């Protein structure tokens, strides 16, 4: 059951990386007169990503308290792995 919690956590961590990509793309397309701006788009992506991660962890803790730590570590690890893989793929191009 611990392995299942870690795997679900990794999936949630990877899914919580998607708003960061969205924010980065919005920041690239922001013009000089954009209301949101470059930094605003990036910070919005970070905020949404953290909200997804925290809400998923809180829900998992409420449902399965015994396996909360493996889930949280899997989610954080999934987010880190997704960020590293994205960075490596961007540098290879």
Number of C-alpha atoms within 10 A of each C-alpha: 9 13 12 13 21 22 17 19 28 25 18 23 29 21 17 26 24 17 19 21 17 15 23 19 15 20 20 12 13 17 12 9 7 11 10 15 16 19 14 16 22 21 15 18 24 21 15 17 21 17 13 17 22 15 11 19 20 14 12 20 16 11 11 12 12 13 17 21 17 20 29 25 17 24 28 19 19 24 24 16 16 20 18 12 12 13 11 11 10 9 8 6 5
